[in-house]
Amino acid sequence: MATVPPDYFHRPVAYKDDAFIESHEARPLRILSEYLWPLVHLEEEKIQDTIVFFGSARLKEDGPLGKYYEEARELARLVTEWSASLNQSMNRFVVCSGGGPGIMEAANRGAYEAGGKTVGLNIGLPFEQRPNPYITPELSFEFHYFFMRKFWFAYLAKALVVFPGGFGTLDEMGEILTLAQTKKLEGKILIVLYGSKFWNEVINWQALVDHGMIAESDLDLFRFADDPATALQILKEGLTKYYLEPEETLPKSEEAPEIARSRLS
């Protein structure tokens, strides 16, 4: 007669088995959790949409390019104050960043100083990336998978402000530009490249057109700004045009939560 192990009838159910959850076979469950966990908390905090700030984690407030830190902070503050003045039932155009230091910290800090909620989409890295202290605690998320983090950058974004940055910033900006170019986003996303001297030096946009890599019309996917007031004006005009009038007057489904209206088609 077979001997029954003493703990045979006390094994945890699958979703409580840490060894299984961390196994290769359970990877789809871990990926799904990085979709559902932010979804639940964003709904609880009534976040309808976001303005995403990209930029270098290496830019310091007192560094040689410190002006970009201060200007990102100021722009995030102005955007948050404007959003609060809209008097909407949901939190509109909430400042969102990658949650780390540098430009990300500056954006979260500006929104925090304006008294608004602010989102941080962090990711575990061996260097640079630690959550900054200005993220709304309930809206601070840690990701393992880069692609799920990128998904959440795009999911609720109505606008993107890209400050000077390195490989990560270029990667994130390129992905959003590609989604906009190929019309894989629902509606209009405003893209503001902050610091025209930097961006025109780093990327030869006209050369991409001249070599047939992009169409001339693709240059209309973004605009440049060199000061917070100009960037704010671009954002206010575009967001008002595309998302406050006339679309906000259209009837909405009562069955789907606000956040379920994905930016991705």
C-alpha positions in Angstrom: 0.0 0.0 0.0 1.4 3.4 -1.0 2.4 5.8 1.8 0.7 9.1 1.7 3.1 12.1 2.5 2.0 13.8 5.7 1.5 17.1 3.9 -0.3 15.6 1.0 -3.7 17.1 1.9 -2.2 20.5 2.9 -0.5 21.6 -0.3 -1.4 25.2 -1.3 -3.7 25.9 -4.2 -1.7 26.8 -7.3 -2.0 30.6 -7.1 -0.6 30.4 -3.5 2.4 28.3 -4.5 5.3 30.7 -4.7 7.5 28.2 -6.5 4.9 27.7 -9.2 4.2 31.4 -9.6 7.9 32.1 -10.0 8.3 29.2 -12.5 8.8 29.5 -16.3 5.4 27.9 -16.8 3.6 30.6 -14.8 5.2 33.5 -16.8 1.8 34.4 -18.5 0.3 34.8 -15.0 3.1 37.2 -14.0 2.6 39.2 -17.2 -1.2 39.3 -16.6 -0.6 40.6 -13.0 1.4 43.5 -14.4 -1.7 44.5 -16.4 -4.3 43.9 -13.7 -2.5 45.3 -10.7 -2.1 48.8 -12.1 -5.6 48.6 -13.6 -7.2 48.1 -10.2 -5.3 50.9 -8.5 -5.8 53.4 -11.4 -9.5 52.8 -11.3 -9.6 53.2 -7.5 -7.8 56.5 -7.8 -10.2 57.6 -10.7 -7.4 58.2 -13.2 -9.0 58.7 -16.6 -5.9 59.7 -18.6 -2.3 60.9 -18.3 0.3 63.2 -19.7 3.6 61.2 -19.8 6.9 62.8 -19.2 10.0 61.1 -20.6 13.6 62.1 -20.1 17.0 61.2 -18.6 17.4 59.7 -15.2 20.8 61.3 -15.1 19.8 64.9 -15.2 20.3 66.4 -11.8 18.8 69.5 -10.3 22.2 71.0 -9.8 23.9 69.5 -12.8 25.1 71.1 -16.1 21.7 70.5 -17.7 19.8 71.3 -14.5 17.6 73.8 -16.2 15.7 70.9 -17.8 15.0 69.5 -14.4 13.6 72.8 -13.2 11.6 73.3 -16.4 10.1 69.8 -16.3 9.1 70.4 -12.6 7.5 73.8 -13.6 5.7 72.3 -16.6 4.3 69.4 -14.5 3.1 71.9 -11.9 1.4 74.1 -14.4 -0.3 71.1 -16.1 -1.5 69.8 -12.8 -2.9 73.2 -11.8 -4.7 73.5 -15.1 -6.1 70.0 -14.8 -7.5 70.7 -11.4 -9.2 73.8 -12.7 -11.3 71.6 -15.2 -13.5 70.4 -12.3 -14.0 66.9 -13.8 -15.5 63.9 -11.9 -12.4 61.9 -12.9 -8.7 62.9 -12.6 -7.8 64.2 -16.0 -4.4 64.5 -17.6 -2.5 63.3 -14.6 1.3 63.6 -14.8 2.9 60.2 -15.3 6.6 59.4 -15.4 8.9 56.4 -15.3 9.1 56.9 -11.5 12.8 57.2 -11.2 15.2 60.1 -10.7 16.2 63.0 -13.0 13.4 64.3 -15.3 11.1 61.6 -13.9 11.5 62.9 -10.4 11.1 66.5 -11.6 7.8 65.7 -13.3 6.4 63.9 -10.3 7.7 66.6 -8.0 6.0 69.4 -9.9 2.7 67.6 -9.9 3.1 66.8 -6.2 3.8 70.5 -5.4 0.7 71.5 -7.2 -1.3 69.2 -4.9 -2.2 66.7 -7.6 -2.0 62.9 -8.0 1.0 61.7 -10.0 1.8 58.3 -11.4 5.2 56.5 -11.4 5.8 53.4 -13.6 9.0 52.1 -12.2 11.1 49.1 -13.3 13.7 47.1 -11.5 17.2 47.9 -12.8 20.7 47.3 -11.5 21.4 51.0 -11.5 19.7 54.5 -11.6 16.1 53.3 -11.2 14.6 53.8 -7.7 11.2 55.2 -7.0 11.3 58.9 -6.3 9.5 60.3 -3.2 7.0 62.5 -5.1 4.9 59.7 -6.6 1.4 59.3 -5.1 1.9 56.1 -3.0 -1.2 54.4 -4.4 0.0 55.1 -7.9 3.6 53.9 -7.6 4.0 50.7 -9.6 7.0 48.4 -10.0 7.4 46.4 -13.2 9.5 43.4 -14.1 8.7 43.4 -17.8 9.7 46.4 -20.0 6.9 45.7 -22.5 4.2 45.9 -19.8 5.6 49.1 -18.5 5.5 50.5 -22.0 2.0 49.3 -22.4 0.9 51.4 -19.4 2.8 54.5 -20.7 0.6 54.3 -23.8 -2.6 53.0 -22.4 -3.9 56.2 -20.9 -1.7 58.8 -22.4 -3.3 61.7 -24.2 0.0 63.6 -24.4 3.7 62.9 -24.3 6.4 65.4 -23.3 10.0 64.2 -24.1 12.9 66.0 -22.4 16.5 65.3 -23.3 17.5 61.7 -22.6 19.6 58.7 -23.7 18.8 55.2 -25.0 15.8 54.6 -22.8 14.2 58.0 -23.7 14.9 57.4 -27.4 13.4 53.9 -27.2 10.2 55.1 -25.4 9.8 58.1 -27.7 10.3 56.0 -30.8 7.7 53.5 -29.7 5.0 56.1 -29.2 5.9 57.8 -32.5 5.7 54.5 -34.3 2.3 53.8 -32.7 1.1 57.3 -33.8 2.6 57.0 -37.3 1.0 53.6 -37.9 -2.3 54.7 -36.4 -2.3 52.0 -33.6 -3.6 54.6 -31.1 -7.2 55.6 -30.8 -7.5 59.3 -31.3 -4.8 61.9 -31.2 -1.8 61.9 -28.9 0.1 65.2 -28.5 3.9 64.8 -28.7 6.0 67.7 -27.5 9.8 67.4 -27.8 11.2 69.7 -25.2 14.6 71.3 -26.0 14.7 71.9 -29.8 18.5 72.4 -29.9 19.1 69.1 -28.2 16.6 67.1 -30.4 17.7 68.7 -33.7 21.3 68.0 -32.8 20.7 64.4 -31.7 18.3 63.4 -34.5 18.5 64.7 -38.1 14.7 64.6 -38.8 15.0 66.0 -42.3 17.6 63.4 -43.2 15.0 60.7 -42.4 12.6 62.3 -44.8 15.3 62.9 -47.5 16.4 59.2 -47.4 12.8 58.0 -47.6 12.7 56.5 -44.1 9.7 58.6 -43.0 7.2 60.7 -44.9 7.3 64.5 -44.7 3.9 64.4 -43.0 5.4 62.4 -40.2 7.1 65.5 -39.0 3.7 66.8 -38.0 3.4 64.1 -35.4 5.3 66.2 -32.9 6.0 69.8 -32.0 9.0 71.5 -30.2 8.9 73.6 -27.1 11.8 75.4 -25.3 10.0 76.8 -22.3 7.2 75.6 -19.9 4.8 78.3 -21.1 5.0 77.3 -24.7 4.7 73.6 -23.9 1.7 74.3 -21.6 0.0 76.2 -24.4 0.5 73.4 -26.9 -0.9 70.9 -24.4 -3.9 73.0 -23.3 -4.9 73.8 -26.9 -4.6 70.2 -28.1 -6.1 68.5 -25.2 -9.0 71.0 -25.2 -9.6 70.5 -28.9 -9.4 66.7 -28.9 -10.5 65.6 -25.5 -12.6 68.3 -23.9 -14.6 69.6 -26.8 -16.6 68.3 -28.5 -15.8 64.7 -27.5 -16.5 65.2 -23.8 -20.1 66.1 -24.7 -20.8 62.8 -26.4 -22.7 60.1 -24.5 -20.5 57.5 -22.8 -21.3 53.9 -22.0 -22.2 53.3 -18.4 -21.1 49.7 -18.6 -17.4 50.3 -19.2 -15.2 51.9 -16.6 -13.4 55.1 -17.7 -10.0 53.4 -17.6 -11.2 50.6 -19.9 -11.2 52.9 -22.9 -7.7 51.9 -24.1 -5.6 54.2 -26.1 -4.5 51.2 -28.1 -6.7 50.1 -31.0 
